[in-house]
Amino acid sequence: MSLQEINSAIILVVDDQVPNVKLLCQILEKAGFSRVLSTTDSRQALPLYQENACDLVLLDINMPHMDGYEVLQSLREQDTDYAPVLMLTALDDKESRIKALELGARDFVSKPFDRVELLSRIRNLLEMRLLHKAVKQQNMELEQKVRERTHELHDSRLEIIRRLSRAADYRDNETGNHILRMSKYSQLLGLATGMDEREAEMLLTASPMHDIGKIGIPDSILLKPGKLTPEEWEIMKTHASIGASILEGMTSDLMRMAHEIALNHHEKWDGSGYPNGLKGEEISYFGRIVAIADVFDALTTNRPYKAAWPVEQAMEYIASQRGQHFDPKLVDLFVEILPKVLTYKDRYADPKN
């Protein structure tokens, strides 16, 4: 720590005796300290300290209005990282010193002042204070770099997820903005169930991977314009298991959620779905949410094998599947949030040819 840095520190002198204040300020200024503040009113100690971000406080104990102990207490209550306090005292009893130490004092100097001792104690305390501030600043800078790096990694991971989702989407002819819409519907429905913002945001990010397994379906089946044969349909249904296999073994909460969705989004509440014929609450909660969002979007948009259904017709179908295909409670919630759903349906509508 350089002498210039120490001499530039902000020092606050608090003593009700004007001669003592003048003497202390004179000693400090002659020693090269250029930023010395003072007050003879102990009630002004805390405001001056806070307004000027002081690095050291020279504090008398016996003062009217607020004694040194009360000033120490107020500093500790208002600032968890308060500057060191050097007590100025004529008191020589051990009990007074212990009380001051317990309240946060760092050192003592006795009246009348010995100039050399006073300046040595001041410089020692300031050196510790400024080193502490330097370390704290370095830690803040490191934390900021960690936050920036974490943010970059988060963004990179999301970009990889989006591109992976699009890879499957591009193979599924003419689905357009399907993954944008259904992922937003899923997020809205998740929030309606009481999910917190973080979990619903994860659902928004994970749900586009619901059909990632279509990467493993042959083009002759995936892109077939007509109706699939029973044999072809069995192969098509394997995309749920393939997707789960692709996402299996991931350790992050996000990827575990994506795995559950890929595996469960074609299961049905009554147990007639695939790939495992799960029933009711055996089906992943996230998979049940995505099932409704996925079907609603599929019904209300154009596909190679059908024209888009009107929203009213799609909602009638979803209502008819309450307790069969879909979780009944989720159907009720989806009806409630339909106005919000339609906002995003319009916002991410497929471009007209």
C-alpha positions in Angstrom: 0.0 0.0 0.0 1.6 3.3 -1.1 2.0 6.3 1.2 0.0 8.4 -1.3 -2.9 6.0 -1.0 -2.8 6.0 2.8 -2.6 9.8 2.9 -5.6 10.1 0.5 -7.8 8.1 2.9 -10.8 9.8 4.4 -10.6 10.3 8.1 -13.4 11.5 10.4 -12.6 13.1 13.8 -15.4 13.1 16.4 -14.7 14.8 19.7 -16.9 17.3 21.6 -13.8 19.4 22.7 -12.8 22.0 20.0 -9.2 22.1 21.1 -8.9 18.3 20.7 -10.4 18.4 17.3 -8.1 21.3 16.2 -5.0 19.5 17.5 -5.9 16.2 15.8 -6.7 17.9 12.5 -3.4 19.8 12.7 -1.4 16.6 13.4 -3.0 14.8 10.5 -2.6 17.6 8.0 1.0 18.1 8.9 1.6 14.3 8.5 0.2 14.6 4.9 -3.4 13.5 5.3 -5.4 15.6 2.8 -9.0 14.5 3.5 -9.8 15.1 7.1 -13.3 15.7 8.3 -14.4 16.7 11.8 -17.4 17.4 14.1 -17.9 18.3 17.7 -21.5 17.0 17.6 -21.6 13.2 18.0 -25.0 13.2 16.4 -23.4 14.2 13.1 -20.9 11.3 13.2 -23.1 8.8 11.3 -24.4 11.1 8.6 -20.8 12.4 7.9 -19.5 8.9 7.9 -22.2 7.7 5.4 -22.0 10.7 3.1 -18.2 10.6 2.8 -17.5 6.9 2.8 -14.9 7.4 5.5 -11.9 5.0 5.9 -11.2 5.7 9.5 -13.0 7.2 12.5 -11.2 8.9 15.4 -13.8 8.7 18.2 -13.9 10.2 21.7 -15.8 8.2 24.3 -17.2 10.8 26.8 -19.4 13.1 24.8 -22.9 14.7 25.3 -26.0 13.6 23.2 -24.3 10.4 22.1 -21.3 8.9 23.8 -18.6 7.0 21.8 -20.3 3.6 22.6 -23.6 4.8 21.1 -21.8 6.1 18.0 -20.1 2.7 17.6 -23.4 1.0 17.9 -25.0 3.2 15.2 -22.1 2.6 12.9 -22.3 -1.2 13.3 -26.1 -1.2 12.8 -26.0 0.9 9.6 -22.9 -0.5 7.9 -21.9 -4.1 8.0 -18.5 -3.3 6.5 -17.8 -0.2 8.5 -14.4 1.4 8.7 -12.0 0.9 11.7 -12.6 3.0 14.7 -9.7 4.4 16.8 -11.0 5.3 20.3 -9.7 8.6 21.9 -9.9 8.1 25.6 -8.7 9.4 28.9 -10.3 6.4 30.5 -7.8 3.8 31.6 -10.0 1.1 33.0 -10.1 -2.3 31.4 -13.9 -2.5 31.5 -14.3 0.5 29.2 -11.8 -0.8 26.7 -13.5 -4.2 26.6 -16.9 -2.6 26.0 -15.5 -0.5 23.1 -13.9 -3.6 21.6 -17.1 -5.6 21.9 -18.9 -2.8 20.0 -16.4 -2.8 17.2 -13.5 -0.5 18.1 -10.2 -1.6 16.6 -7.6 0.3 18.7 -7.1 3.0 21.4 -5.0 6.0 21.9 -4.8 7.8 25.2 -5.1 11.5 25.9 -2.9 13.5 25.9 -1.8 12.3 22.5 1.6 11.2 21.7 2.1 12.3 18.1 4.3 9.4 17.0 2.1 6.8 18.6 -1.1 8.4 17.2 0.2 8.5 13.6 1.6 4.9 13.8 -1.8 3.6 15.0 -3.6 5.6 12.3 -1.4 4.3 9.5 -1.6 0.7 10.7 -5.4 0.9 10.7 -5.6 2.6 7.4 -3.3 0.1 5.8 -5.5 -2.7 6.9 -8.6 -0.9 5.8 -7.3 -0.1 2.3 -6.0 -3.6 1.8 -9.4 -4.9 2.8 -11.1 -2.5 0.3 -8.6 -3.6 -2.4 -9.3 -7.3 -1.8 -13.1 -6.6 -1.7 -12.8 -4.8 -5.0 -10.9 -7.6 -6.6 -13.5 -10.1 -5.3 -16.3 -8.0 -6.8 -14.5 -7.9 -10.1 -13.9 -11.6 -10.1 -17.6 -12.2 -9.2 -18.6 -10.0 -12.1 -16.3 -12.0 -14.4 -17.8 -15.2 -13.1 -21.4 -13.8 -13.7 -20.4 -12.8 -17.2 -18.9 -16.1 -18.0 -21.8 -18.0 -16.5 -24.2 -15.9 -18.6 -22.1 -16.6 -21.7 -22.2 -20.4 -20.9 -26.0 -20.1 -20.2 -26.5 -18.4 -23.6 -24.3 -20.9 -25.4 -26.2 -23.8 -23.9 -29.6 -22.3 -24.8 -28.3 -21.7 -28.4 -27.2 -25.3 -28.7 -30.6 -26.4 -27.4 -32.5 -24.2 -29.8 -30.4 -25.4 -32.7 -30.8 -29.0 -31.7 -34.6 -28.5 -31.5 -34.6 -26.9 -34.9 -32.6 -29.8 -36.3 -35.5 -32.1 -35.6 -38.0 -29.4 -36.6 -36.5 -28.9 -40.0 -36.9 -32.6 -40.7 -40.6 -32.5 -39.8 -42.0 -30.8 -42.9 -43.9 -27.5 -42.7 -44.1 -27.2 -38.9 -42.9 -23.5 -39.2 -42.9 -21.8 -35.8 -44.4 -24.7 -34.0 -41.7 -25.0 -31.4 -41.9 -21.3 -30.6 -45.6 -21.4 -30.1 -45.9 -24.7 -28.2 -43.0 -23.8 -25.9 -44.6 -20.5 -25.0 -48.0 -22.3 -24.4 -46.2 -24.7 -22.1 -44.6 -21.9 -20.1 -47.9 -20.1 -19.7 -49.6 -23.3 -18.6 -46.8 -24.1 -16.2 -47.1 -20.6 -14.6 -50.9 -21.2 -14.3 -50.2 -24.4 -12.3 -48.2 -22.4 -9.8 -44.7 -23.0 -11.1 -42.2 -20.3 -10.1 -40.6 -18.1 -12.8 -37.4 -20.1 -12.9 -39.1 -23.5 -13.4 -41.5 -22.1 -16.0 -38.5 -20.6 -17.9 -36.8 -24.0 -17.9 -40.0 -25.4 -19.3 -40.0 -22.8 -22.1 -36.4 -23.9 -22.9 -36.8 -27.6 -22.5 -40.1 -28.2 -24.3 -38.8 -27.5 -27.8 -36.9 -30.7 -27.5 -40.0 -32.8 -27.2 -39.7 -34.2 -30.7 -35.9 -34.4 -30.9 -36.3 -38.2 -31.4 -37.7 -37.5 -34.9 -34.1 -37.2 -36.0 -34.0 -41.0 -35.8 -37.2 -41.6 -38.0 -36.6 -42.5 -41.7 -37.6 -39.7 -44.1 -39.8 -42.2 -45.9 -42.0 -42.2 -42.9 -41.5 -38.8 -41.3 -42.1 -37.0 -44.6 -44.8 -39.2 -46.0 -47.6 -37.0 -47.3 -50.3 -39.6 -46.9 -51.6 -41.8 -44.0 -49.1 -44.1 -42.3 -49.5 -47.8 -42.4 -49.8 -49.6 -39.0 -46.2 -50.7 -39.3 -45.0 -47.2 -40.2 -47.0 -45.7 -37.3 -45.3 -48.1 -34.9 -41.9 -46.9 -36.2 -43.1 -43.2 -35.9 -44.0 -43.8 -32.3 -40.4 -44.7 -31.4 -39.4 -41.1 -31.7 -40.4 -40.6 -28.1 -38.0 -43.3 -26.9 -35.3 -42.2 -29.3 -35.6 -38.6 -28.0 -35.4 -39.8 -24.4 -32.3 -41.9 -25.3 -30.6 -38.8 -26.9 -31.2 -36.7 -23.7 -30.6 -39.5 -21.2 -27.9 -39.2 -18.6 -27.7 -35.4 -18.5 -27.0 -33.9 -15.1 -28.6 -30.5 -15.3 -32.2 -29.8 -14.2 -33.0 -28.4 -17.6 -31.8 -31.5 -19.5 -33.5 -33.9 -17.1 -36.8 -32.0 -17.7 -36.2 -32.2 -21.5 -35.7 -36.0 -21.1 -39.0 -36.4 -19.2 -40.8 -34.3 -21.8 -39.4 -36.2 -24.8 -40.3 -39.5 -23.2 -43.8 -38.6 -21.8 -45.4 -36.1 -24.1 -47.4 -38.8 -26.0 -48.6 -40.6 -22.9 -52.3 -40.3 -22.2 -54.1 -39.8 -18.9 -56.2 -42.9 -19.4 -53.1 -45.1 -20.1 -53.6 -45.5 -23.9 -50.6 -43.4 -25.0 -47.0 -44.4 -25.8 -44.2 -45.4 -25.4 -44.9 -46.9 -22.0 -48.7 -46.8 -21.5 -48.4 -44.7 -18.4 -51.6 -43.6 -16.7 -52.6 -40.5 -14.7 -50.0 -39.1 -12.4 -47.5 -41.8 -13.5 -46.9 -39.5 -16.4 -44.3 -36.7 -15.9 -46.0 -33.4 -14.9 -44.0 -31.6 -17.6 -44.9 -34.2 -20.2 -48.6 -33.7 -19.3 -48.3 -29.9 -19.8 -46.4 -30.2 -23.1 -49.0 -32.7 -24.4 -51.8 -30.1 -24.3 -49.6 -27.3 -25.8 -48.4 -29.6 -28.5 -51.8 -30.9 -29.5 -53.4 -27.5 -29.4 -50.8 -26.1 -31.8 -50.9 -29.1 -34.1 -54.7 -28.7 -34.4 -54.8 -25.0 -35.0 -52.1 -24.8 -37.7 -51.9 -26.1 -41.2 -50.1 -29.4 -41.7 -49.4 -31.4 -44.9 -52.2 -33.8 -44.0 -54.8 -31.3 -42.7 -56.0 -27.7 -42.7 -55.9 -25.7 -39.5 -58.8 -26.1 -37.2 -60.6 -23.1 -35.8 -59.7 -22.4 -32.2 -63.2 -23.1 -31.0 -63.2 -26.6 -32.7 -59.7 -27.3 -31.2 -60.8 -26.4 -27.7 -63.9 -28.5 -28.1 -61.7 -31.5 -28.9 -59.3 -30.8 -26.0 -62.3 -30.5 -23.7 -63.6 -33.8 -25.0 -60.3 -35.4 -24.1 -60.4 -34.2 -20.5 -59.6 -37.3 -18.4 -58.8 -39.4 -21.5 -55.9 -37.9 -23.3 -55.2 -35.0 -21.0 -54.9 -34.3 -17.3 -58.3 -32.8 -16.3 -56.9 -30.1 -14.1 -54.5 -29.0 -16.8 -57.4 -28.8 -19.4 -59.3 -26.5 -17.0 -56.3 -24.2 -16.6 -55.6 -24.2 -20.3 -59.2 -22.9 -20.9 -58.5 -20.1 -18.3 -55.3 -19.0 -20.0 -56.6 -19.3 -23.6 -56.6 -15.5 -24.2 -52.8 -15.3 -23.4 -52.2 -18.4 -25.5 -54.0 -16.8 -28.5 -51.8 -13.7 -28.1 -48.7 -15.8 -28.7 -50.5 -17.8 -31.4 -50.9 -14.6 -33.4 -47.4 -13.3 -32.6 -45.6 -16.5 -33.8 -48.0 -17.3 -36.7 -46.5 -19.1 -39.6 -45.8 -16.8 -42.6 -48.4 -17.1 -45.4 -47.1 -18.6 -48.6 
